[in-house]
Amino acid sequence: MLTARGIETKIVFLRYVDLLWEPQKQAIKNPDRFVLMFAPITRTYSTSFTVPEEDVQEAMQHLQPYEKNHLRMPRSVAENVARLRKWQEHFNGDSFDYDYHIMWDHFQDAGYMTCAKTVSDDMKNLKRLGLGGSNSCQTQRIFYPTSLPILTMAETLWNRDTDFEELTKRYFAKAFGEDGELVQAYMTKLSELFDPPYLRGERPMVDDAEAAKFEQIPGVVADFLPVIERNRKTASDPTIALSWEYLFYHARMCTPYADALYLRAKGRKEDALASFETLAAYLRETEEKTHRVFDLCVFMNKIERKFKQ
């Protein structure tokens, strides 16, 4: 009917939840009319779309059949891509990735560095997976502590050959001025010590090795605070000064956050929850200063449950 009326509008259909499973009986007769949207909402962001093709093929050998109301949603990237491959056997038209890197998962990475690197790798591998682009399902206020993940997404979608290391160095120099390299090193250390896979629940909740990482964070923050304070007071460029201002509030957030995670990793659940409440109180008190860059509501919805499990 649309063709008969000369209407060229495309219709997007979702590969999402139940529809991650490919069709068994029905077929799309006019693929040029449709665009496939790959929405792997249950995927992990500890692994990127750089997953080797042999891992995808291995996952395809063990895919579970569709069972209404009893689905086991795929978490690994390999299995999600295997599901995409099964769909591509039935539909070879236009398609894109609909993903969630900075909807809530960025809260698992207090330094944003591993988050940004995953974004970079995913955008670079879209074509290899047969996807024509990406649509980001995200909150708008995702600049706390930096803008690196969203900048990486934008530049790498524009040019998949964008060098992540060069982009990162350029960003920190522009956002923080002469001490940009120091901020980059500091953010890298925070990403390492906060250990995003742990926060994603991919490691044991009680773990002395994880606790030892969290225990280091207050010292890292304390050592860097003089650099933040100096630049916060002396930066002449208003944009750079604002970057340091947000970094100041973020640094003061990291210590109670690390304390709460340390207690959680030690198995002291009640103490961990009390420490998290200290963090929550600080975030509410400073929301007037940070609300343009930090979505407190989404943070609480995502992170608070970790301390109430």
N, C-alpha and C positions, 0 to 999 in steps of 0.2 A: 504493500500500500504506500509506504514512504517513497519507494522507487517510482511508483506510478505517478505520484504527485510531484516528483522532481525535488524531493527534500533530501539534502545531503547530510543531515545531522547524523553524527555517530552515536552509538549507544554503548556505554561502558557496562560491562558485567563483571561481577566480583568473583575472584578466587579467594574465598574468605570463609573460615570455619567449615561448615558442611561442604561448601563448594570448593574447598581445597581438593576434594576427591573428584576425579574426572568423570564425565558422563558415561553411563553404561548402555543407554538406549538412544537418547536423543542426539541430534547432530545439528550444527549451525549451517544452514544452507547458503547464507550470503555472508561470508566472513568479512568482506569489505565494509559492511555496515557496522561491525562491532569492534570494540577495543577491550582486550582482556586486562583486568586489574589484579595484579598479584599482591595480596595483602597478608604477609606472613606474621601475623600479630603475636604468635606464641614463640617465635624464634628467639634464640639467644643473641646478644650482641658481643659476647665474648669471642665469637668467630665471625669473620666477614665473608662476603661473597667470593673471596679468593679460595674457598674450599676446592680441593682438587677434584677433577671430573671423575677420577676413579672412586673417590669417596661417595660421590653422587650415585654412580652406577651401583656401588655396593648397597647403598641405602635403597635403591629401587628394587633390589632382590628381596627386601624384607618389609615392603610396604604392607600395612594392614588393610584389609578390605573395609569398605564403608559399612558401618553398623549404626543405624539411626539411634540417637540419644545415648550412645555409648562410645563416642569417639575418643581416641587418644590423640590429642593434638600434638603435632611434631614440634619439638624444641630445637633440635639441631638444625643448623643451616643446611647440611647435606640432605636431610630428609625433606625439608621444605623445598629445596631446589628439585629433589626427585619428584615431588608432587607436581611442581611446575612442568617438569619434563613430560610427565604422563598427560597433562593437559595439552601440551604442545603437540602431542600425537594426534589430537582431535581438532586443534585450532592453531593455525600458523599465521594469523593476522597480527595487527598492531597490538602492542601490549606495553604496560609500564609497571614499575614497582611502586607500591603504596606502603610506606614504611614509617617507623615510630622511634627513630634514633633519639629525638629530642622532645618526645611527648612526656616520657617519665624516666627512660633509661639513663638519661644524662645525670640524674640525681644519684646514680650508682657510682659516678666518677667525679669526685670533688675537684679534681684538677682539670677535667675536660680533655685531657690529652689522648687517652686511649679511645674515648668517645669520638674525637675528631678523626683519629687515624682509621677507625672502623668506617666512619662516613666516607673518608677518602677512598678506601679500598672498595667499598660497596659501589660508589658512583663510577669508579673506573671499570668495574666488572659487569655493569649492566648489559653492555652490548654482547659480551661473551655468553650471557645467560639468555640472550634473545629478547631483551627488554629495551624499549625505546626511550626510557627516561624514568624519573622518579617523582613522586608526589609526597611531600612530607606532612604526615599527620603529627602536629606538635602544638605545644603551647607557644604563645607569642613572646613571652618574657623568658628568654633563655640565654641571658648575657651575664650570668653570675656564676663564675668569676670572669669569664671572657666571652668573646664573640667567635672564637675559633671554630666550633663545630658548624655553625650556620654559614660562616664565610667559606669554609672548606666545601660544604655542600654546594653552595652557589657557584664557586669558581670551578669545581671539578665537574659539575653538570655542564657548564659552559665549555670546558675543555678537559676531556678525560686524561690528557697527558700532563695536567698540572702536577708539579712536583710538590709533594706534601711537606718535605723538609724546607724547601725554599719558601713556600707559602707561609709556613709557621714562623720562620725567622723574620720574614717581612711583616707579618701581622704584629708580632710582639714589639718590633721596632717602631711601628706606626702607632700602636695603641699605648705603649708605655715609655717611649723615648729611649734615652741613652742606656737605661738599665733594663731594657727589654729582654736581653739574653738572661739576666738574672731571674726575671719573672718566669721565663720559659723553663729554666732549670727547676725553679721552685714548684711550678705547676706539674712538671714531670714527676717530681718526687712525691707530690700529693697523690697523683694518680696511681703511682706504684704502691704507696703505703695504704691507701684506702681500699685497694684491691677489689675492683669492680666485680670479678667473678664471685667473691665472697658475698658481696651485697646482693648479688642476683640469686643467692641461694644455691650456688653450684659447688660450694665447699661446706664441710660440716659446720654447723652453727657454733658449737663449742670446739675451739681449736687453739691450742697454746701458740702455735706458729702465727696464726692470724692476730692473736692478742698482742704478740710481740711487735707486729707491724703497727698496730693502732697506738701502742704505747710510745712509739717514736714520734708521732705526729705533733704533739704539743711542743716538743723541743725544736722541730723543724720550723714550726710557725713562729716561735719565740725568737729564733735566730734571724728570721727574715723580717720581722716586724720593724726593726730600725730602718731597713731599706724602704719599706712601705711608708713609714712616718716621714722620712726625709723627703721623698718624692711627693707625697701628699701635700706637703707644706710649701714646696719650692717649685713645683711644675708650673711653668708660665703658660703653656698651651692649655686652654680650658678642657679640651677633649682628653688629653693625656691626664690632666689633673683628675677628671671624673673617673677614668680607668683606675687610678690609684685609690680613689675614694671608695669605690666598690670593692677593691681588693682588701682594703682595710676592714670593712664590715665582714667580708667573707673570711678573712683570717681569724677574726674573733668568733666566727661560727665553727671553724674547724676543730678547735680545741674541745668544746663540750660534745661535739659530734663524735670525735675520736674517743673521748672518755666513755661515752655510752656504748660504742661498738667494742671497746676493750672489755667492758664489764659483760657484755653479751657473749663475747668469745670465751670468756672465763666461766660462763655458765651461771653468772649471778644475775638472773633475769629481773628480779625486783629492783636491784640497784641500777641495772641498765635502764629500766623504764623511768626511774626517778631522774637519772642523768639526762635521758632524752627529754624529759619535761623541762629541765633547765635549758636545754637547747631550744625547745619550742618557745619558751618564754622570751628568750633573747631574740628569736626571729620575729615574734609578734611585736616586741618593743622597737625593733629597727625596721619594721615593714614600711613605715613612712619614708625611709631613706632608700629602700631597695626595691620597692614595688614595681618600678618601671623595668627592672631587669630580672626579677625573681618572682616566680609564681608560688607563693607560700601555700596556697590551698592545695595545689597539685603535689607539692613536696610532702605535706602532711598526709595526704591520702595515700601516697606511695610508701613513705618511709615509716610512719608511725606504726603501721601494722607489723613491721619487723620486730618491734619491741613488745608487742602484745600477743605474739604467737605462743 
